[in-house]
Amino acid sequence: MNACLLFLCMQLGGPQGPQPDRLFGEDKLKHFFVSFMATSLAASGARAAGLDHDASLYVGAGAGAALGIRKELMDRRTPGATASFFDLAWDAAGIASATVLLAQTR
């Protein structure tokens, strides 16, 4: 009985090794919203600096993409962190959502 209890406790001890990359999760929502906000803020700043509507959208999308790609490159170089294609996909979704929303404004 004690051996079974010890085995059960060891199995409930937490994650062992690297976790699989999932399409959905808290981390992915963070990627979406950070990319959305970076795109929005950069486009708004470019518009306030005097760029026209279309040029400010390009600046915003470029800034959001640069931020997401930089984060994944840093994850590749950091021991224990994992670079993820799904993270980049969620970054792209945030950038696209912000760009579509900003394209509707004047």
Secondary structure, DSSP 8 states (H G I E B T S, - for coil): -HHHHHHHHHHTS---S-----SSSHHHHHHHHHHHHHHHHHHHHHHHTT--HHHHHHHHHHHHHHHHHHHHHHHHHSTT----HHHHHHHHHHHHHHHHHHHT--
